[in-house]
């Protein structure tokens, strides 16, 4: 009978020949491998194609190369404080000198006769070709055409050839592997069967075979993640009671009619989908993606008012006080003078012919004790319709009479437990509908993977009246940057003289000896000093360590136009809306990520004035230069998100893990975009027909085994 991965997960590695308890502990410590399944999913990091490998006689100076060699002799000597290890190696076509600095253990590792693969840059020393500190992989006496190279551990003395030998034995003894992916799916995407995939990922006859194996195993990894997400969504729709909102009321229509501007097509489409979700009997779980300035707030208010018109309440949670206060100010302005029908409680909450003012309040840690008591009582009695706040909303003392819709803004800044706490606030047993919003565009495949249990709406149009932003990269060298910046400050002064305002953003609050970046405080002092670039202008400083009241006072003066230039840290990254601001200057811009730069740039271009963003930075690293060039080339946040994914790669899916580790062993949402989409497609097909995968027990087991209960819970809670 073919073995399932579930069965392999139950077999310890000590079942293998020559792998006793001590080596098992070493494997676990080095790579987290304890079962046969762990071992066979410990994939090669690269291959040496011995039918097409470089030969020493063909090496070119200055080029990087990989050669398979045998050690002839090796010796070590101390030169002052340094240990120098030198080895002579050969592959039969020629010889090569290999030098290691301060790696005394190499003399023990590379004894004469050792076979290894070297990867490094070829240079010359005293007329001989050499490599200095190359990457070394021990492979033993491997005679296959293609040699798989595995991660090694010097500390635990685990070599590539040892790992390869164990894996080959494990696969031989496992025999045929059960294949839970339906045959029609494999045929549709031309995927090899699972037994072939595991054999050819570890011991391929050709490089083409290894690539076919990788495609199949990538699909399996992505399918498991998608099944977990799609099954969760199906379970919510099947089992969790929601609120069937009244979507026929006139409240939302009245709100949109008094906006004074037409909705974009994307806004109208998003609102239609949300209204349909709110009219369903199960809770909504929708992600609203919108680029900077795309009009997410109007969509969110429409959702909140749908709850209110049915006699329920709405809440909007933001990650910072600055953003919560900004949302409160914006929503209060949109709903100024707005009324709702007064309900007759004795008649089962039927509306009377009288109206009452719609109640909106703000709850943060700055709310006074007296205001807080009044607000909490109004929420619990139901007399307060909408509340905007920070994490203060999820404290135990906050109780709603009937929370109908919860909006979570910039949701990636909240922890999983914080988001879950707001979802659980409904007092009547029915789960509230949840709309999570982000102004940080997410690549399509990343959204499918990380937010795969959410329905997604995208606002990809800018409302009328938003002006284009011109972006310039002002390159500075490591010396005095003031000359390169002169035209920037001249432009700032000219715009201020014309009645407009500007931002200057710095990476740090105070000066740092470790990082050669200018702090907000140092920049503020330099710009405003006598004879400084902005001397004579009204300049203020804003950063995260200021008291909340001081921050709001500074922002208030800037909003009212009393401040010409605001020097700030990234505390202004999200939610700050000052239409009169027309220039954004970002110093040491190459220190920021693409998403952050795009968010900061979005603080301007919010009014009718032509707006400019200056990215000031040296861009001395490839990544830094590429990020700045991308910002200059595009103002499309979704396009930039794809560029960012390519430049930065993806992190972990399941939360805080070992730094730099990706949960997916082979698959990459960056490189394997098409397979993310295909896996999503298949997961939806399977779950639509069989919501709990009763007909695919092996596949269901794999979701549980390979994601793990903790990872599964994290993925589903988030």
C-alpha positions in Angstrom: 0.0 0.0 0.0 1.3 3.5 -0.9 2.4 5.5 2.1 0.9 8.9 3.0 2.8 11.8 4.3 0.9 11.4 7.5 2.5 8.0 8.0 6.0 9.4 7.2 5.4 12.1 9.8 5.0 9.3 12.5 8.3 7.6 11.7 11.4 8.9 13.5 14.7 9.3 11.7 16.3 6.8 13.9 14.6 4.1 11.8 17.3 4.7 9.2 20.6 2.8 9.1 23.5 4.6 10.7 21.3 7.4 12.2 21.4 6.7 15.9 20.1 8.9 18.8 23.1 11.2 18.8 22.9 12.0 15.1 19.2 12.4 15.4 19.7 15.1 18.1 22.2 16.8 15.8 19.8 16.8 12.9 17.0 18.2 15.1 19.3 20.9 16.5 20.7 21.9 13.1 17.6 21.8 10.9 14.6 20.9 13.0 14.4 17.4 11.4 12.9 14.7 13.6 10.7 12.6 11.4 11.1 10.9 8.0 8.7 13.5 6.6 10.9 16.3 7.9 13.9 14.6 6.2 12.4 14.0 2.8 11.1 17.6 2.7 14.6 18.9 3.5 15.3 19.9 -0.1 18.6 20.5 -1.9 19.7 24.1 -2.1 21.3 23.6 -5.4 22.7 21.0 -7.8 26.0 20.2 -9.5 25.3 19.0 -13.0 28.4 16.7 -13.6 27.5 16.5 -17.2 27.9 20.2 -17.5 30.1 21.2 -14.6 33.0 23.8 -14.9 36.5 22.3 -15.1 39.5 24.0 -13.5 41.3 24.3 -16.8 38.4 26.4 -18.2 38.1 28.8 -15.3 38.3 32.5 -16.1 39.9 35.1 -13.7 37.4 37.4 -12.1 34.4 35.1 -12.7 32.4 33.2 -10.1 32.5 29.4 -10.7 31.5 26.1 -9.1 33.8 23.2 -9.4 33.8 19.6 -8.0 37.3 18.8 -6.7 39.4 16.5 -4.5 41.7 17.8 -1.8 45.4 16.9 -2.4 47.0 18.6 0.6 46.2 21.2 3.2 48.1 23.1 5.8 47.5 25.9 8.3 49.8 28.6 9.7 49.4 31.6 11.9 50.4 35.1 10.6 50.1 37.5 13.4 46.6 37.4 14.8 45.2 35.6 11.7 45.0 31.9 10.9 45.7 31.1 7.2 44.5 27.7 5.8 45.7 26.8 2.3 44.7 23.8 0.3 45.6 22.4 -3.1 42.7 20.8 -5.0 42.3 19.2 -8.3 39.6 17.8 -10.6 41.9 16.0 -13.0 41.9 18.9 -15.5 44.1 21.2 -13.5 44.8 22.4 -9.9 43.6 25.3 -7.8 44.8 26.9 -4.6 42.1 27.6 -2.0 42.8 30.0 0.8 40.7 30.5 4.0 41.3 33.3 6.5 40.5 32.7 10.2 38.8 29.4 9.5 41.2 27.0 11.3 38.6 24.2 11.3 38.9 23.9 7.6 42.1 21.9 8.1 40.1 19.2 10.0 37.2 19.4 7.4 39.2 19.2 4.2 41.6 16.3 4.8 43.5 14.9 1.8 41.2 12.8 -0.4 38.0 14.7 0.6 35.6 15.4 -2.3 33.8 18.7 -2.2 32.2 21.4 -4.3 33.7 24.8 -4.2 31.8 28.0 -5.2 33.6 31.3 -5.3 35.4 34.0 -7.3 38.5 33.0 -9.2 41.6 35.2 -8.9 45.3 34.8 -9.2 48.1 34.6 -6.6 51.7 34.3 -7.6 50.8 33.0 -11.0 48.4 30.4 -9.7 44.6 30.4 -9.8 43.0 30.5 -6.4 39.7 31.0 -4.6 39.5 32.9 -1.3 37.0 31.9 1.3 34.8 30.0 -1.2 31.5 28.2 -0.2 32.3 24.6 0.5 29.9 21.6 0.3 31.2 18.1 1.2 29.6 15.6 -1.1 31.5 12.3 -0.5 32.3 10.0 -3.4 29.2 10.9 -5.5 29.3 9.5 -9.0 25.8 10.5 -10.2 25.3 12.7 -13.1 23.6 15.4 -11.0 24.6 15.8 -7.4 22.1 17.4 -4.9 23.7 19.9 -2.5 22.1 20.2 0.9 22.5 22.7 3.7 25.3 21.7 6.0 26.1 22.3 9.7 29.7 22.6 10.8 28.6 22.9 14.4 26.8 19.5 14.3 29.1 18.0 11.7 26.3 17.3 9.2 27.5 17.2 5.6 25.6 17.3 2.3 26.7 13.8 1.4 25.5 12.4 4.8 22.1 14.1 4.3 21.8 12.8 0.8 22.5 9.3 1.9 19.9 9.4 4.6 17.3 10.8 2.2 17.9 8.2 -0.4 17.5 5.5 2.1 14.3 7.0 3.5 12.8 7.3 0.0 13.8 3.7 -0.9 12.3 2.3 2.2 9.1 4.4 1.9 8.4 3.0 -1.5 5.4 4.4 -3.5 3.8 7.5 -2.0 0.1 8.1 -2.0 -1.0 11.0 -4.2 -4.0 12.9 -2.7 -4.2 15.4 -5.5 -6.9 14.4 -8.0 -5.7 12.9 -11.3 -7.6 15.5 -13.3 -5.9 18.3 -11.5 -2.5 16.8 -12.1 -3.3 16.3 -15.8 -4.6 19.9 -16.1 -1.4 21.4 -15.0 0.9 18.7 -16.3 2.2 17.7 -12.8 4.2 14.6 -12.2 2.9 12.2 -9.5 4.1 12.6 -6.0 6.5 9.6 -5.9 8.3 10.9 -9.0 8.4 14.4 -7.5 10.2 13.3 -4.3 12.6 11.1 -6.2 13.5 13.7 -8.8 13.9 16.6 -6.4 16.5 14.6 -4.5 18.1 12.3 -7.2 17.2 13.7 -10.6 18.5 12.2 -13.8 18.3 15.5 -15.6 18.0 19.2 -14.5 14.6 19.2 -16.4 13.4 16.4 -14.1 14.4 18.4 -11.0 12.4 21.4 -12.3 9.3 19.2 -12.9 9.6 17.8 -9.4 9.9 21.3 -8.0 6.8 22.5 -9.8 4.8 19.6 -8.3 6.0 20.1 -4.8 5.5 23.9 -5.0 1.9 23.3 -6.0 1.4 20.9 -3.1 2.8 23.5 -0.6 0.6 26.3 -1.9 -2.5 24.1 -2.2 -2.3 23.2 1.5 -2.2 26.8 2.5 -5.1 27.7 0.2 -7.1 24.7 1.4 -6.7 25.9 5.0 -7.9 29.4 4.1 -10.8 28.4 1.8 -12.0 25.7 4.3 -12.0 28.4 7.0 -14.0 30.7 4.9 -16.5 27.9 4.1 -16.7 27.0 7.8 -17.5 30.6 8.8 -20.2 30.8 6.2 -21.6 27.5 7.4 -21.4 27.7 11.2 -20.9 31.2 12.5 -24.1 33.2 13.0 -24.0 36.7 11.6 -26.3 39.7 11.3 -28.5 39.9 8.2 -28.5 43.7 7.9 -31.2 45.8 6.4 -29.7 46.9 3.1 -32.9 48.5 1.8 -32.8 51.6 4.0 -32.2 55.0 2.7 -29.4 56.0 5.1 -26.5 55.0 2.8 -28.1 56.5 -0.2 -28.7 59.8 1.6 -25.1 59.8 2.7 -23.8 59.3 -0.8 -26.1 62.0 -2.2 -24.9 64.6 0.1 -21.2 63.9 -0.6 -21.0 66.6 -3.3 -19.0 64.4 -5.6 -19.5 61.3 -7.6 -18.1 57.9 -6.4 -15.5 56.3 -8.6 -16.4 53.1 -10.4 -14.2 51.2 -8.0 -15.8 52.7 -4.9 -19.3 52.0 -6.2 -18.3 48.4 -7.0 -16.8 47.9 -3.6 -19.8 49.3 -1.8 -22.2 47.1 -3.8 -20.1 44.0 -2.8 -20.1 45.1 0.8 -23.8 45.7 0.9 -24.4 42.2 -0.6 -22.1 40.7 2.1 -24.0 42.6 4.9 -27.3 41.3 3.6 -26.1 37.7 4.0 -26.8 35.6 7.1 -23.1 34.9 7.7 -20.4 37.5 8.8 -18.6 39.5 6.2 -14.8 39.1 6.2 -13.6 41.5 3.5 -10.3 43.2 2.7 -10.5 46.6 1.2 -7.3 47.5 -0.6 -6.9 51.1 -1.7 -4.0 53.1 -2.9 -3.2 56.3 -1.2 -6.1 58.7 -1.6 -8.4 56.2 -3.3 -11.4 57.0 -1.1 -11.5 54.1 1.4 -13.1 56.2 4.1 -16.3 56.8 2.1 -16.6 53.1 1.5 -16.0 52.4 5.2 -18.6 54.9 6.3 -21.1 53.4 3.8 -20.6 50.0 5.5 -20.9 51.5 9.0 -24.1 53.3 8.1 -25.6 50.1 6.8 -25.3 48.7 10.3 -26.8 51.9 11.8 -29.8 51.9 9.5 -30.7 48.4 10.9 -30.5 49.5 14.5 -26.9 48.3 15.1 -23.6 50.1 15.9 -20.3 50.5 14.0 -16.7 50.7 15.2 -13.5 51.8 13.4 -10.2 50.8 14.9 -7.0 52.5 13.9 -3.4 51.7 15.0 -2.3 55.1 16.2 -3.9 58.1 18.0 -2.9 60.4 15.1 -4.7 58.1 12.6 -7.8 57.6 14.9 -8.1 61.3 15.4 -7.8 61.9 11.7 -10.5 59.4 10.9 -12.7 60.9 13.6 -12.3 64.4 12.2 -12.9 63.1 8.6 -16.0 61.0 9.5 -17.4 63.7 11.7 -17.1 66.2 8.8 -18.8 63.7 6.4 -21.7 63.1 8.8 -22.0 66.6 10.2 -25.8 67.3 10.7 -26.7 63.8 9.7 -29.8 62.3 11.3 -31.2 58.8 11.7 -34.8 57.7 12.4 -35.6 57.5 16.1 -36.5 54.0 17.1 -39.5 53.1 19.2 -38.2 50.5 21.6 -41.7 49.5 22.8 -42.6 48.6 19.2 -39.6 46.3 18.6 -37.2 49.0 17.5 -39.4 50.2 14.6 -38.5 53.7 13.4 -40.7 56.6 14.4 -41.3 59.6 12.2 -38.9 61.7 14.2 -35.2 61.8 13.6 -32.3 62.2 16.0 -28.7 63.3 15.4 -26.3 60.4 14.5 -23.8 59.9 17.3 -20.1 59.7 16.5 -17.4 59.6 19.2 -13.7 59.1 19.6 -12.1 56.7 22.2 -8.4 56.7 22.7 -6.1 56.8 25.7 -6.4 60.5 25.6 -10.1 60.4 26.4 -10.7 61.8 29.9 -12.2 59.7 32.6 -15.5 61.6 32.6 -15.8 61.5 28.8 -15.0 57.8 28.8 -17.7 57.0 31.4 -20.3 58.9 29.3 -19.1 57.2 26.0 -19.1 53.7 27.4 -22.6 54.1 28.8 -23.8 55.4 25.4 -22.2 52.4 23.7 -23.8 49.9 26.0 -27.2 51.5 25.8 -27.1 51.8 22.0 -27.5 55.6 22.0 -24.1 56.0 20.4 -24.0 54.9 16.7 -20.4 55.0 15.7 -17.2 55.0 17.6 -13.7 55.6 16.3 -10.7 54.6 18.3 -7.4 52.9 18.9 -6.8 49.6 20.7 -8.7 51.3 23.6 -11.8 49.9 21.8 -10.9 46.3 22.7 -10.5 46.8 26.5 -12.8 44.7 28.6 -14.8 47.7 29.9 -15.9 48.6 26.3 -19.3 46.9 25.7 -21.6 47.5 22.7 -25.4 47.0 22.7 -25.1 45.5 19.2 -21.9 45.9 17.2 -22.9 45.3 13.6 -19.9 46.3 11.6 -16.2 46.5 12.6 -13.7 48.3 10.4 -10.1 47.7 11.1 -7.7 50.2 9.4 -4.1 49.5 8.5 -4.8 46.1 10.0 -1.3 44.8 9.5 -0.2 47.0 12.4 -2.4 45.2 14.9 -1.6 41.8 16.4 -3.8 38.8 15.7 -5.2 38.8 19.2 -6.1 42.5 19.0 -8.1 42.0 15.8 -9.8 38.9 17.2 -10.8 40.9 20.3 -12.7 43.5 18.3 -14.5 40.8 16.3 -15.7 39.3 19.6 -17.3 42.5 20.9 -20.9 41.8 19.8 -23.2 41.5 22.7 -26.0 39.5 21.1 -24.1 36.4 20.1 -24.0 37.2 16.4 -20.5 37.9 15.0 -20.1 41.4 13.6 -19.3 41.9 10.0 -15.6 42.8 9.5 -14.0 45.1 6.9 -10.2 45.4 7.1 -8.6 48.2 5.2 -5.1 48.9 4.1 -3.5 51.8 2.1 -0.4 49.6 1.6 -1.1 47.9 -1.7 -0.5 44.1 -1.5 0.6 42.1 -4.5 -2.2 40.0 -5.8 -0.6 36.6 -5.1 0.5 37.8 -1.6 -3.1 38.8 -0.8 -4.3 35.4 -2.0 -1.9 33.7 0.4 -1.8 35.9 3.5 -5.4 37.1 3.3 -6.8 34.1 1.5 -9.8 33.6 3.8 -11.0 37.2 3.1 -12.9 38.4 0.1 -11.0 41.2 -1.5 -12.1 44.5 -3.0 -9.6 46.8 -4.7 -9.9 50.6 -5.1 -7.6 51.2 -8.1 -9.0 54.6 -9.2 -8.3 58.0 -7.8 -11.3 60.3 -7.1 -11.6 63.4 -9.3 -9.6 66.4 -8.0 -6.5 64.5 -6.9 -3.4 65.9 -8.6 -0.5 63.9 -10.0 2.7 63.9 -7.9 6.1 64.4 -9.6 8.9 62.5 -7.9 12.6 63.3 -8.1 15.6 61.4 -6.8 18.1 64.0 -5.5 21.4 62.0 -5.4 23.8 62.9 -2.6 27.3 61.6 -2.1 28.9 60.7 1.2 30.2 64.2 1.6 28.2 67.4 2.2 24.7 66.9 0.8 23.7 70.6 1.1 24.8 71.5 -2.5 22.6 68.8 -4.0 19.7 69.8 -1.8 19.9 73.5 -2.6 17.2 73.4 -5.3 14.9 71.3 -3.0 14.9 74.0 -0.3 14.5 76.7 -2.9 11.3 75.0 -4.2 10.1 74.6 -0.6 10.5 78.4 0.0 8.8 79.2 -3.3 5.8 77.1 -2.5 5.5 78.5 1.1 5.7 82.0 -0.4 2.7 81.0 -2.7 0.7 80.0 0.4 1.3 76.3 0.5 3.0 73.9 3.0 5.7 71.2 3.0 6.8 68.1 4.9 10.4 67.1 5.7 10.7 63.5 6.8 13.8 61.9 8.5 14.4 58.3 9.6 15.4 58.9 13.2 14.3 61.1 16.1 17.8 61.7 17.6 21.3 61.5 16.1 22.8 58.0 16.0 26.5 57.1 15.9 25.7 53.7 14.4 23.6 55.0 11.5 24.8 57.9 9.3 21.3 59.2 8.8 20.0 62.6 9.8 17.7 62.8 12.7 14.5 64.8 12.9 15.9 66.9 15.7 19.2 67.6 14.1 17.5 68.4 10.8 15.0 70.8 12.5 17.8 72.6 14.2 19.9 72.9 11.0 17.1 74.1 8.8 15.8 76.7 11.3 19.2 78.0 12.5 20.2 81.6 11.6 21.2 81.4 7.9 19.7 77.9 7.6 17.8 76.7 4.5 14.4 77.4 6.0 15.4 80.3 8.3 12.5 82.8 8.7 9.7 80.2 7.9 7.4 78.8 10.6 8.8 75.3 11.0 7.7 72.8 13.7 8.9 69.3 14.8 6.8 66.2 15.2 7.9 62.7 16.3 6.6 59.7 18.1 8.1 60.4 21.5 6.2 63.6 22.0 3.2 63.6 24.4 -0.1 62.9 22.6 -1.4 66.4 23.4 1.7 68.0 22.0 1.6 65.9 18.8 -2.1 66.8 18.2 -1.3 70.5 18.9 1.5 70.5 16.3 -0.7 68.6 13.7 -3.6 71.0 14.5 -1.5 74.0 13.7 -0.2 72.4 10.5 -3.8 71.5 9.4 -4.9 75.0 10.0 -2.1 76.4 7.9 -0.3 78.1 10.8 2.9 76.1 10.2 4.8 76.3 6.9 7.0 73.3 7.1 6.6 70.2 9.3 9.8 68.3 10.1 8.8 64.8 11.2 9.6 61.1 11.5 7.3 58.5 9.9 4.6 59.3 12.5 2.9 61.1 9.5 3.1 58.0 7.3 -0.6 57.2 7.4 -3.8 59.1 7.8 -2.5 62.7 7.8 -4.6 64.7 5.4 -3.6 68.3 4.7 -4.7 69.3 1.2 -2.6 72.5 1.2 0.6 70.6 1.6 2.3 70.4 -1.9 5.9 69.2 -1.2 7.3 66.1 0.5 11.0 66.0 1.2 12.3 62.6 2.4 15.9 62.7 3.6 18.0 59.5 3.5 15.2 58.1 1.4 17.3 55.0 0.5 16.9 53.9 4.1 13.1 53.4 3.7 11.2 50.6 2.0 9.1 51.1 -1.1 5.7 50.8 0.7 6.8 53.4 3.3 8.1 55.8 0.7 4.9 55.5 -1.3 2.8 56.1 1.9 4.9 59.2 2.7 4.6 60.5 -0.8 0.8 60.1 -0.5 0.7 62.9 2.1 0.9 65.4 -0.7 -1.2 65.6 -3.9 -4.3 65.7 -1.8 -5.5 69.2 -3.0 -5.6 71.1 -6.3 -1.9 72.3 -6.2 0.7 70.6 -8.3 2.7 68.4 -5.9 6.3 67.2 -5.7 8.1 64.5 -3.8 11.9 64.8 -3.4 13.7 61.6 -2.5 17.1 62.7 -1.1 19.6 59.9 -0.7 22.9 58.5 -1.9 21.4 55.2 -3.1 24.8 53.5 -2.7 23.4 50.0 -2.4 21.7 48.1 -5.3 18.5 47.7 -3.3 18.4 51.4 -2.2 19.0 52.6 -5.7 16.4 50.2 -7.2 13.7 51.4 -4.6 14.3 55.0 -5.4 14.2 54.4 -9.2 10.9 52.5 -8.8 9.3 55.4 -6.9 10.5 57.9 -9.6 9.1 55.6 -12.4 5.6 55.0 -10.9 3.0 56.4 -8.6 0.8 53.2 -8.9 0.9 51.6 -5.5 0.0 48.1 -6.8 2.7 48.2 -9.4 5.2 49.3 -6.7 4.0 46.4 -4.5 5.0 43.9 -7.1 8.4 45.6 -7.5 8.8 45.5 -3.7 8.0 41.8 -3.6 10.6 41.1 -6.2 13.3 43.3 -4.5 12.6 42.2 -0.9 11.2 38.8 -1.1 8.5 37.4 1.1 8.7 36.8 4.8 6.9 34.2 6.9 3.1 33.6 6.6 2.6 32.3 10.1 3.8 35.2 12.3 7.0 35.6 14.3 9.4 32.9 13.2 13.1 32.5 13.0 14.4 35.7 11.3 14.7 35.3 7.6 12.9 32.0 7.4 10.1 31.4 5.0 7.4 29.0 6.0 7.2 27.6 2.5 10.2 25.3 1.9 10.1 25.4 -1.9 7.3 27.7 -3.0 7.7 31.4 -3.3 4.8 33.8 -3.7 7.3 36.0 -5.5 8.7 33.5 -8.1 5.7 31.2 -8.2 2.9 33.7 -8.8 1.0 31.6 -11.3 1.1 28.5 -9.0 -0.5 30.6 -6.2 -3.4 31.4 -8.5 -3.7 27.8 -9.7 -3.6 26.4 -6.1 -6.3 28.9 -5.1 -8.4 27.9 -8.1 -8.2 24.2 -7.1 -8.8 24.8 -3.4 -12.0 26.6 -4.2 -13.1 23.8 -6.6 -12.5 21.1 -4.0 -14.1 22.9 -1.0 -17.1 24.0 -3.0 -18.0 20.3 -3.6 -16.7 18.9 -0.4 -16.4 21.6 2.4 -14.6 19.5 4.9 -12.7 17.3 2.4 -14.3 14.1 3.5 -13.6 12.6 0.1 -9.9 13.6 0.4 -8.8 12.5 3.9 -5.1 12.4 3.0 -5.2 16.0 1.7 -7.1 17.1 4.8 -4.5 15.3 7.0 -1.7 17.1 5.2 -3.2 20.5 5.9 -3.2 19.7 9.6 0.3 18.0 9.7 2.3 20.3 7.5 0.8 23.6 8.6 0.7 22.5 12.2 -2.0 23.4 14.7 -0.3 26.7 15.9 0.3 27.9 12.3 -3.2 26.9 11.3 -4.7 28.8 14.2 -2.6 31.9 13.5 -3.5 31.8 9.8 -7.2 31.5 10.5 -7.3 34.1 13.4 -5.6 36.7 11.3 
